Amino acid sequence: MTATLIWILVGLVVIGLYLSWTAGRLDRLHARIDATRAGLDAQLLRRASIAQELATSGVLDPAASIVLYEAAHAARQAEEEQREVAESELSQALRAVFGEALQVEAVREAPGGEAATGELTEAVRRVPMARRFHNDAVRAARALRRHRKVRWFRLAGHAPFPMAFEMDDEPPPALAERAPA
């Protein structure tokens, strides 16, 4: 009788340790999501700031400046619910303004244009990477949260269900060609 109770107790301790380890893993995944989201937000803000700076610099024609400025301003001011749409619209505006290599070359030839073009190229290259890192972390947390043990024992606690950040992040072709390999 005593040996049976000991084995039951050992089994419960092992199950408790496993559940605790799983809850810790889930907590680390949620922390990783927070960190990757902060990185994504920083890259999106950097891209919008550079685009807004270029739009007000006077190196673009007035129509392109207005389109780019309005899209960048909307992306910087967007509420969380409209953020994906606003960022996608900024990507579309960047492709419209910098779709051709001639426009990129015209900006590069302007005073300070080489540095601005380089910064914009880096920014549009980093946004898809930051979004991919964030979405990978979300995918891993979702996969763990789908397990029965996580749902049955409520190991996720009150953490909100992680949401991926879906947006159009394709860079303008003329800037993508300039991106370092």
Salt bridges, closest charged atoms under 4 A:
ASP41 OD1 - ARG37 NE 3.17
ASP41 OD1 - ARG83 NH1 3.15
GLU80 OE2 - ARG37 NH2 2.34
GLU87 OE1 - ARG47 NH2 2.86
GLU87 OE2 - ARG83 NE 3.32
GLU105 OE2 - ARG108 NH1 2.81
GLU114 OE1 - ARG108 NE 2.83
GLU114 OE2 - ARG178 NH2 3.11
GLU122 OE1 - ARG125 NH2 2.61
GLU122 OE1 - ARG126 NE 3.60
ASP136 OD1 - ARG139 NH1 2.57
GLU166 OE1 - ARG131 NH1 3.42
ASP168 OD2 - ARG95 NH2 2.50
ASP169 OD2 - ARG131 NE 2.75
